[in-house]
Amino acid sequence: MQTEILKLNADSVEKAKNLLLNGEVVAIPTETVYGLGAIGLNPTAVKKIFEIKGRPSDNPLIAHVHEDYDLSKLVHIEKGYAKKLIKEFTPGPLTLVFYSKGVVCDEATCGGKTLAVRIPEHKGARQLLKAVNQPIVAPSANLSKHTSPVTANHVYNDLNGKVKLILDGGKCKGGIESTVLDCTGEVPRILRAGLITKEMIERVCGACEIAEHKDGDEVKSPGVKYTHYQPKCQTALFYESELESAKSLYNNYLSQGKVPYIMCQTAFDKEFKGYNILSLGESEYDMANNLYDKLLEGETKADIIIAVAFERYDGVYLGVMNRLKKSCGRL
C-alpha cells in the first residue's frame, strides 16, 4: 500500500471523506495528537484500526464528532454537570464518557456499556467531521505503545505502507491526548489527565475526582491500562531531588561511548549546562506541547533520554507526569 501525505485543504478533505465512507482508515490531525480514524458505525473499518496499530482488543476508542452533531444520537447525557462541561470546554481537548446508545459499533467500545466522545477544536478535523457527518473513532496514529505523533511525519514514520492517506494539518498545538472524564456518576471522574485540568472542571462543576485504576475495573478510556508513549531508545526519569543520579547516569553512558540526552524544562538549564539537551520549554503547557515531539526527536539521536522533572501533580502537570512516567517506565 502506498501512503500519501496531503496538506489539509478542501481537496484532501474530500479524498479523506471518500476513503472513510468506503471503509478505509485515515490519519487525521487534532489539536492534541494525530488520530487514526474510521467510521464508528462500520465494524470492519474499526477492526482495521486495531490491526494497523497492533492495539489490544480491549482498549476502547474515542468517537469524534463536529460541534453541530447531536451527541444524544450516540449517548445518554443524564447529568446536569455534563451539559455545563460541553458548553464550557467543547470544541476542545476534553473527552466525555457516557452510557452508549449502541449506535457506535461494539468493536469501538470493546463491548462496553459506555462510549467516549469528543468534539475536537482543530479546524481541519472539524472540517472533515462535518463533511463525513458521522462519528469517526480514533486512537493516536502510531504503533501501539510507541510515542504518540504530533506531526504528519511522525505518523508516516510509524504507519508508512499501512494507511492510504495522512492529512497534514501541521504540528499539534496541545501535544498530549485529551482529558478523559467519566460522566456516568454523580461527580465527574478524570480517567486520563490532560489539558483540561481538575481545577478547571471543579470551577464548572464544583467537584471532580481522579480515578484510581485497578485490575479488573471496566476499561472506559484509552490510555489507562497498557504501557504507552515509549520512544525506541532507552529512557529514565528523575525528579528535582535526584539530579545527581541523573548526572551520574548521563556520565556513565558517555563513558561507554554512548549518546545520552537530558530532557527537561528550562528551569534546569544551569544544572545541565554543556549537556546534550532536549528542551521542554518553560511552562507546564510548553511541556505538554513539546513532550512527544522531543521524545520522538530523541529516539533518532540518543541511546538514552534522561528526563528530569519537578514532581508536581496539579494543573497540566498531572497529565504531563502521567505521560512522562509511562514513557519512562517509572509507574
Secondary structure, DSSP 8 states (H G I E B T S, - for coil): ---EEEESSHHHHHHHHHHHHTT--EEE--SSS-EEEEETT-HHHHHHHHHHHT--TTS--EEE--TTS-GGGTEE---HHHHHHHHHH-SSSEEEEEEE-S-S-HHHHTT-SEEEEE----HHHHHHHHHH-S-EEE-BSS-TTB---SSHHHHHHHHTTT-SEEEE--S-SS-S--EEEE-SSSS-EEEE--SS-HHHHHHHHS--EE----TT----STTSSS---B-SSEEEEEEGGGHHHHHHHHHHHHHTT--EEEEE-GGGTTTTTTS-EEE--SSHHHHHHHHHHHHHHHTTT-SEEEEEE----STTHHHHHHHHHHHTT--
